[in-house]
Amino acid sequence: MKNLRYKFEIFKSGFTLAEVLITLVIIGVVAALTISPLVNTYVESSTVAKVKKGLSILGQAKKLAEAQNGSIEGWDFGEGYTSETARQFWNYLKPHISVVKDCGSSSDCYQPNGFYSLNGNQYGINHPTDSRYYKFVLADGGVMWFRTGGGGGAGKCSVAEQQVPNACAEFFYDVNGDKKPNTIGRDIFTYTMSIDGVYPYMENSCNKSSQGWGCSGYIIKHNNMNYLH
């Protein structure tokens, strides 16, 4: 009987409900403080890898298309900045890019409500509904769209885009497809395909008070997204 009473008293001395609840609250707060930075770090490292992958996809496609059709400066896709020149340009690249959906000049590949600049403002030109931009979905779910160069009338690969001379086309890449935040410098990045190669946006305009176009160049150079912090 004495031993039974002793065990019962030990059981009665356990945690109260209030103590358990307080402990759970503390655990929840610590988890929230720990998990959020870890998630952000993962998302940023994944984005960095995808920005590099986008550059590689376009560079490889250009290389293979040129091996088949000759130098890009000799491709017959017309001059100017139109849906037709984009379509003709795409005919050279399409066999060399793994695509799961080809939307052409329509807005079926991307949400039609536009996207945002890194500074929080809605970007002025709505690329998804602009027929001059050719759109397609990659095998990994990312969405790309592009327009051809030569809008100044000086020739199809003789203008400068994003400080890159002899630009033939300008590509935009939303690394997570139609999912939010749909923001330049967070999940939307850009590249220039020129006679000489494929380049990330070269202009130094990657900070939270800018539109964010220069962030693809920042990522390729610095291998991080520290501009967000």
N, C-alpha and C positions, 0 to 999 in steps of 0.2 A: 504493500500500500504506500509506503514511504517513497519507493522508487517511482511509482505511478504518479504521485503528487509532484515529484521533482520534474518529471518529464512534462507534465501539464504546465507547470510554471515556466519552463523554458519555452514552450509553445506560445504561451500568453505574452512572452517578452519580445515577440517578433515585431516587424514593421507595422505601423498603423497605416490606414488608407491614405491619410494626409501625407505621410512620409513617402509612400509609394508614388503618389501623384506628383509631389515636388521633384522626386528623382527623375520621373519620366519627362517632366517639363525641362529640367536641366539637360537631360540627354538630347531632347529635341532641339534645344537652342544650340548646343554644341554641334549637333549633326548639321543643322542649317548653316552655321558659320563655316563648317568644314566642307560640306558637299558642294555648295554654290561655287566657291573658287575652283574646286576640282572640275566641276562641269564646264566652267568658263575656260579653264586651261585646256580641257579636252577639245572643246569646240574650236578654239583658236588654233591649236596644233593641227586639227583636222582641216581647217580652212587653209592654213599655210600649205599643207600638202596638196590640196585641191588646186590652189592657185598655180603651184608649180606644175601640176599635172595638166592643167589647161594650156599652159605655155608649151609643154611637151607635145600634147595632142596636135596643136596647130603647127608646131615646127615640123613634126614628123609628117603630117598631111601635106604640107608644102613641099617637103623634100621628095616624097613619093610621087606627088602630082607633077613635079618638075621632071622627075626621072622618066615619066610617061609622056609628058606633053611639052617638054622643053622649058626654058626659063620663064618665070611668071610674067616678065615684062613683055613676052610675046604671046600671052594668052589672049584669045579673042573674046572679050566680054564687054566690049564697048566702053564708052567714056561717060563720065557723070555719076550721079548719085540717085539711081532709080531702082525700082523693083526688078526691072528687066536685067540691068547690069548685075545686080546681086544674084539673080537666078542663074545667069550664064556663068558667073564666077563660081557659084556653088557646084556646077556641073563638073568642074575640074577637081574639087576637093572631096565631093561626096563619097567616091569609092574608097577613100582612105581614112574616113572617120566613122567609127561605130555609132550608128544612130538608131534609136528605137522609134522616133517619131519625127517626121519631116513636115513642118507646117508652112513652109514657104513664106509668102507675104502676109498670111493670115495671123490672127492673134490666138490661135488654138493651143499654142504651146505654153502660154504664160498668162497670168492674171491681167486683165485689161485695165486695172486701176492705176497703172504706173508704178513708180518706185520713188524712194527717198534719197536725198543727199545725206552725207555723214553728219552734217550740221542740223539735221532734222527737218529741213524743208523738202517739200515734194519737188522732184526734178521736173523741169519745164517741158521737156519733150517726152511724149509718151511712146517710147519705142515699141512696146507690144502691139499697139494699134497702128503704127506707122508702116505702110506697105513697102517703104524703101528698105526696111530691115528684114533680112531673111532669118527665119527662126527654126531651130531644131533641138530635139532632146537627146542627150547623150545616153549611153548605156548605163552610166552610174546615176542617172536621174537628174543631173545638172542640165541647165538650159543655156544654149548659146544663141546669140543673134548677131548679125553683122550687116554692114553696108559697105559698098565699094568706095574707093577714093576717087580723085579726079574731079571733084565737084566744081573746082575753079575754072574748068575748061582748058587747063594747060596740058592735059594728057591723063591717061587712066592710072598711071603710077608715077606721076611727077609732082604731086603736091606733098606737103608735110603734114603729118598728123601726130599729135602728142610729141612734138619735137623730133619725130622720126622722118627723115627725108625719103622721097620715092615711095610713099605709102600707096599700097594697092587696095587695102581694106582695113576696116576697124571692127574688131570683135569684142563682144560683151559676154560675160559668163557669170550666171547666177549659180554658184556652186551647190546650192541645195534646192535647186529648181524653183517651184512656185511657192515654197514655204517662206514664212517670214524670217527675218525682218525686211527682206527686199530693199536693202539699203546699200548704196555705193560705199565700198570700203569695209563693209561687214560681211556681206555675202555676194555682192556684185563687183566684178573686176573687169578690166579691159586690157586689150592687147592690140598692137598694130602689126599687120603683115605687110612687109615692104619687099622691094626687090632683093634686099640683102638678107632678110631673115624675119623672125617674129620677135617682137619686143613687148615687155610690159609697159604700161603708161610711164613715160620717162619724166614727166613734169613733177616738180617737188611740191605737191599740193595734198599732202596726206596728214591732216590733223582734224580734230573734232569741230573746228570752226570753218572748215572748207567743205566743198562738195564731196571730196574723197576720191577723185579719179586717180590720183597719184599713188594710191595704196597698193596697187598691184606691183608697181616698181619698188615701193618700200619693202614689201614682203620678200620679193626676190632678192633684194640687196641685204636685208637684215635678218631674214628667216624668222620673223616674229610679227606680232600685231600689237606691239607696245604702244603704238599711237592711240590705242583705245583707252589707255590708263593714265 
